[in-house]
């Protein structure tokens, strides 16, 4: 229940869509917003990032991140947002989930995509934090994030995470 929970909204966003949804979730939950950023940013060239992402995902590569969450232990609920990359989470999310002990916490995925919806990201997330309670995720089409707020708020209400 939102009123008793401490909420973190963590996300990685390459081109801004997932960031927009993260901000809507932050607004709806009053949680703390945290941007996951790799130390080495991905190329601005789309084809380059597509090729690099494919290789990194196939290799289970986990890029080093710029910053850490200060006190992860205080959070009960962690929203985790990623763009859909090759039908799964972007590699910085894999690093994020591997960097903390998230056992006993509720992990709530959300994803922006251009057709694959959540892909197989929920299973991949579960494998990275096996002792967390991973809920079903929210997929939002990347090109429609600006109109997504109502759907996001309805979803938050349904999963009892909308702030009172
Ligand atoms: C490397 C890469 C791989 C992608 N792979 C997929 C995919 O498999 N399925 C899909 O629906 N969209 C795919 N997309 C589109 C993105 O998921 C979509 O544009 C998303 O909203 C981008 O979010 P962002 O602006 O937060 O980075 C891919 C985009 C990139 C850059």
Boltz pocket constraint, residues with backbone or C-beta under 6 A from the ligand:
constraints:
  - pocket:
      binder: B
      contacts: [[A, 12], [A, 13], [A, 14], [A, 15], [A, 16], [A, 17], [A, 18], [A, 19], [A, 46], [A, 49], [A, 50], [A, 51], [A, 53], [A, 54], [A, 82], [A, 83], [A, 84], [A, 85], [A, 86], [A, 87], [A, 88], [A, 112], [A, 113], [A, 114], [A, 115], [A, 116], [A, 117], [A, 140], [A, 141], [A, 142], [A, 143]]
      max_distance: 6.0
